């Protein structure tokens, strides 16, 4: 199951998985692009392992890395609670 997390100012959508059996969380980034349809990438927390990068520049991945470094604790917590909507008590 994937849970919505945030939409960044450049229209990048971020979603994350529930806590996986290996205690990691899959974070998926997707950004619309008029030319290529979508750019996408996956990062696994807590070890920040990037995979399946398609269309994003190294600079964009660096920006998303910095973003994750400031929000990973939230994503890890939400992954245990069924996403931000369940964690927030809505």
QUIZITA-V673469 format. One record per helix or strand. SS is the DSSP state (2 for helix, 1 for strand). FROM is the first residue (numbers start at 1). TO is the last residue. Records with the same first field share a line. If there is no record, write none. Layout:
BEGIN
SS=FROM-TO + FROM-TO
END
This chain:
BEGIN
1=2-7 + 12-17 + 25-33 + 37-45 + 49-54
2=58-80 + 83-87
END
